[in-house]
């Protein structure tokens, strides 16, 4: 009788890494906060932080990131703890990565590589996947030169010139061609988004965008208000793809509520550039709801990161309501003041009453951009009513012999469009 073959399942070994940072000019607490965040990123990526090393320097070493003494100390730590790799808190140059790997004789990664890995796992939509791949290829392209001889073909002389070019050049050409393809795809997405924006504009839709540091609770707010069903998880970058849903303000006005990818410290310019097709939606928002995790000790630093990123995206000056979330946490010591916002409100995204208060505050701020106006819309121009119902808060409505008489809060654009029908 033949013996039964026993099948064994193999699990991918968990990466165990040492986190490394450089404390520039004794920035101390901020460096530790960045490394704590990097540890969370590593956990989200599926690896485990088993050690940490920090060096105080006036600036990072251009060739090795760390000084020679610290590199030796780090090498010993890798052996002692049995680490499978090292993750540096800053984006490394190709030379720094190559030199560190040679000196440490182990895998070396940087913060951007970890974030890209998380993004690759989290992207679900075709748009998200395109944007992640574009960021990955741009990152890799800048590092090809640093890989040097390892990518070159063997041999030389006759038969190796012309078509027999170096693998380095072959890879570079492939990546550049693929980047061009992805950029064309993103341009199509951008064109499609512009058409949708124009349609919303014609309908007079109000757009409110949720922005904030990653894991601040934006998706929880979106789900609580609109039942969007977006993934909620206590991890960095739990959701990556943009989601838009219709929500109704207490006065009856419908708004388009949009959730965007979260921001983070030291976000690579490759990532910001790749996600501009998505993030440029923020430029067309009527109001930004800046969600802040009030329970995070680094809340003020996170707020600064968000405003810096908004500035980079050309969104500075947008009306902002700051939403201090997770106020039900016992860890809150101090709620900072946001002098850049028109208003700030304290909520718990899991409390329905607080979410209603947020909608009411959003409506109150919207009213400050509007004026109370009365219009008489002839029945022959009934198509204009949909724009009024969708974007304006209706105070009164009466059907007369000459048409529909409406009094409502209207923005300047709507007032201008209905100028011929305004009643004093």
Buried (B, 14 or more C-beta within 10 A) or exposed (E): EEEEEEEEEEEEEEBBBBBBBBBBEEBEEEBBBBBBBBBBBBEBBEBEBBBBBBBBBEEBBEEBBBBEEBBEBBBEBBEEEEBBBBBBBBBBBBBBBBBBBEBBEBBBBBBBBBBBBBBBBBBEEEBBBBBBBBBBBBBBBEBBEBBEEEBBEEEEEEEBEEEEBEEBEBBBEEBEEBBEEBBEBBEEBEEEBEEBBEEBBEBBBBBBBBBBBBBBBBBBBBBBBBEBEBBBEEBBBBBBBBBBBEBBBEBEBBBBBBBBBBBBBBBBEBBBBBBBBBBBBBBBBBBBBBBBBBBBBBBEBBBBBBBBBBEBBEBEEBBBBBBBBBBBEEEBEEBBEBEBBBBBBBBBBBEEEBBBBBBBBBBBBBBEBBEEBBBBBEEEBEEBBEBBBBBBBBEEEEEEEEBBBBBBBBBEEBBEBBEEBEEE
